[in-house]
C-alpha cells in the first residue's frame, strides 16, 4: 500500500482542524461529532494547541495527516513537522486572507522545497472574497521567494465544517473528493521498495508521554523497517550514539493509535522503549550509519519565575503546594514540551523560559486544573547578545481600525518603537502592519486600550529574534 504524508498548516482559526475532521468523517475513520481537538483547553479556546497525528485511507493509499497548531507561540512545533512530511495543505480564510502565522509556516515550507496545496476555506461566509484571497496568497509566495514550480500551486475551495471541496468556485460538490484527488495527484509517494530495503533510519519530530510506557517518540521512517522488540542505535548529529530497544510500536488510524509488529519506510510511527530519546536524533540499525540532519528547536523569547504560593491565602485552592511537588511537575513537563526550558538552580524559585505568553499560559492553566497552586513573577522578554550586538524578540502586529482612529493607533505604536511596514484601506477600515518589539506590546497594553482605539482589531504575530534598532535600545515608552 502506498503512503503519502501531509501536514495541514494555517493561521489560528482558519479551519485546519475542521478540515481534518471532515476528511476523517468522509473516509470512515471518525463519526459525527468527533474532533481532533479533544483536549479540554482546546475545546474551550477553539484553537489547536498540540499537534496531532491521524491517517485516512483513500483509493488503496494511506494518507498520514499531521494537524498542527495555529497560534504563533507553537510555531516551532509546526517547523519540526514540516521536516517530516512531503507536502502541506495551506489553509487560508477566504475572507481574512493570509495572516502572520500563514506567512511564517509558508516561508518554512518553501525553504524546505515543499510545494503547498492552497485551500481557501470558509467560502460560504457572506463577506468571503476568494479571488482576492487567492491573489494575496500568490503575492505572499512571490514575497517569500517561491520558485517557479512552487508558484504554480493548485487551489482548492472548501467549506470545511460542511465537508465540501471544489476544484473551481463554480463547480458543484457535496463532499471532499476534489481535495482527496488533489492529494493523490500532487503529493509524492513516501514509501518505496528501494527505501524499504535499506537499513533502518527513523527521526522523531515530536514527543509524547505515557504513565506506563514513559517517553514516546513520534517520527518518520525514512529508510528500512522497524519492528517491536528490535535492538536499535540512537545517534546524534555529532556522532555520539547509545543502544536501546523498541518495546512498543504504534501507527495512527483515525483518532486512535494502533499497535503493530512492523512498520516500513515512509510511515509515521510512535515508538516506546527509549526513555532518553530526543527530537532530531536518529534511530538506526547500526552505529556505522550516518545520522540524519538535526532538527533545531526555536529559542524561548520570554521568561518568568514559578514560586511556591506564599500569600495569606496559600493552600486554600490547590492540592499540590510544596516546592518539591512543583519541581516534579515541571520536570515531567520537560519530557514532552520541547519548546520549554527551566532553570532549577535556585532554591526558592524556578525560572521558566517559553516561546510566548500563550505557551506559558497553557502550562499554568493545565497545572491549575491538576490541583497545583503557585505564584509567578511578571514575565520578561529575553534579550541576548552575540558579537556585541543585542537582539530582542519582535512581533508582526496587524491592526484593522476605522480610518478616523488610524492616526491614534499609529502614534501609540510608533511611540513604542513600532515600525509601520504596511498601510492600506480594507472594507472601509485601515489595515496597519507593524513590526514591534514584544516588550513594547506589553508596555502599550494593546489589547486593553481605554481610548476609542480599542475598536481596533488587533492580531499579534509570531515572536522572532531581530536585531535591536537604535530607537528600541532606549526601551519602550509607557506614557
Rosetta blueprint (number, residue, H / E / L):
1 X L
2 X E
3 X E
4 X E
5 X E
6 X E
7 X E
8 X E
9 X E
10 X E
11 X L
12 X L
13 X L
14 X L
15 X L
16 X H
17 X H
18 X H
19 X H
20 X H
21 X H
22 X H
23 X H
24 X H
25 X H
26 X H
27 X L
28 X L
29 X L
30 X L
31 X L
32 X L
33 X L
34 X L
35 X L
36 X L
37 X L
38 X L
39 X L
40 X H
41 X H
42 X H
43 X H
44 X H
45 X H
46 X L
47 X L
48 X L
49 X L
50 X L
51 X L
52 X E
53 X E
54 X E
55 X E
56 X E
57 X E
58 X E
59 X L
60 X L
61 X E
62 X E
63 X E
64 X E
65 X E
66 X E
67 X E
68 X L
69 X L
70 X L
71 X L
72 X H
73 X H
74 X H
75 X H
76 X H
77 X H
78 X H
79 X H
80 X H
81 X H
82 X H
83 X L
84 X L
85 X L
86 X L
87 X E
88 X E
89 X E
90 X E
91 X E
92 X E
93 X E
94 X L
95 X L
96 X L
97 X L
98 X L
99 X L
100 X H
101 X H
102 X H
103 X H
104 X H
105 X H
106 X H
107 X H
108 X H
109 X H
110 X H
111 X H
112 X L
113 X L
114 X L
115 X L
116 X L
117 X E
118 X E
119 X E
120 X E
121 X E
122 X L
123 X L
124 X L
125 X L
126 X L
127 X L
128 X L
129 X L
130 X H
131 X H
132 X H
133 X H
134 X H
135 X H
136 X H
137 X H
138 X H
139 X H
140 X H
141 X H
142 X H
143 X H
144 X L
145 X L
146 X L
147 X L
148 X H
149 X H
150 X H
151 X H
152 X L
153 X L
154 X L
155 X E
156 X E
157 X E
158 X E
159 X E
160 X H
161 X H
162 X H
163 X L
164 X E
165 X E
166 X E
167 X L
168 X L
169 X L
170 X L
171 X L
172 X L
173 X L
174 X L
175 X L
176 X L
177 X H
178 X H
179 X H
180 X H
181 X H
182 X H
183 X H
184 X H
185 X H
186 X H
187 X L
188 X L
189 X L
190 X L
191 X L
192 X L
193 X H
194 X H
195 X H
196 X H
197 X L
198 X L
199 X L
200 X L
201 X E
202 X E
203 X E
204 X E
205 X E
206 X E
207 X E
208 X E
209 X E
210 X E
211 X L
212 X L
213 X L
214 X E
215 X E
216 X E
217 X E
218 X E
219 X E
220 X E
221 X E
222 X E
223 X E
224 X L
225 X E
226 X E
227 X E
228 X L
229 X L
230 X L
231 X E
232 X E
233 X E
234 X E
235 X E
236 X L
237 X L
238 X L
239 X L
240 X L
241 X E
242 X E
243 X E
244 X E
245 X E
246 X L
247 X L
248 X E
249 X E
250 X E
251 X E
252 X E
253 X E
254 X L
255 X L
256 X E
257 X E
258 X E
259 X E
260 X L
261 X L
262 X E
263 X E
264 X E
265 X L
266 X L
267 X L
268 X E
269 X E
270 X E
271 X E
272 X E
273 X L
274 X L
275 X L
276 X L
277 X L
278 X L
279 X L
280 X L
281 X L
282 X E
283 X E
284 X E
285 X L
286 X L
287 X L
288 X L
289 X L
290 X L
291 X L
292 X L
293 X L
294 X L
295 X L
296 X L
297 X L
298 X L
299 X L
300 X L
301 X L
302 X E
303 X E
304 X E
305 X E
306 X E
307 X E
308 X E
309 X L
310 X L
311 X L
312 X L
313 X L
314 X L
315 X L
316 X L
317 X L
318 X L
319 X L
320 X E
321 X L
322 X L
323 X H
324 X H
325 X H
326 X H
327 X H
328 X H
329 X H
330 X H
331 X H
332 X H
333 X H
334 X L
335 X L
336 X L
337 X L
338 X L
339 X L
340 X L
341 X E
342 X E
343 X E
344 X L
345 X L
346 X L
347 X L
348 X L
349 X L
350 X E
351 X E
352 X E
353 X E
354 X E
355 X L
356 X L
357 X H
358 X H
359 X H
360 X H
361 X H
362 X H
363 X H
364 X H
365 X H
366 X H
367 X H
368 X H
369 X H
370 X H
371 X L
372 X E
373 X L
374 X E
375 X E
376 X E
377 X L
378 X L
379 X L
380 X E
381 X E
382 X L
383 X L
384 X E
385 X E
386 X E
387 X L
388 X L
389 X E
390 X E
391 X E
392 X E
393 X E
394 X E
395 X E
396 X E
397 X E
398 X E
399 X E
400 X E
401 X E
402 X E
403 X H
404 X H
405 X H
406 X H
407 X H
408 X H
409 X H
410 X H
411 X H
412 X H
413 X H
414 X H
415 X L
416 X L
417 X L
418 X L
419 X E
420 X E
421 X E
422 X E
423 X E
424 X E
425 X E
426 X E
427 X L
428 X L
429 X E
430 X E
431 X E
432 X E
433 X E
434 X E
435 X E
436 X E
437 X E
438 X H
439 X H
440 X H
441 X H
442 X H
443 X H
444 X H
445 X L
446 X H
447 X H
448 X H
449 X L
450 X L
451 X L
452 X H
453 X H
454 X H
455 X H
456 X L
457 X E
458 X E
459 X E
460 X E
461 X L
462 X L
463 X L
464 X E
465 X E
466 X E
467 X E
468 X L
469 X L
470 X L
471 X H
472 X H
473 X H
474 X H
475 X L
476 X L
477 X L
478 X L
479 X L
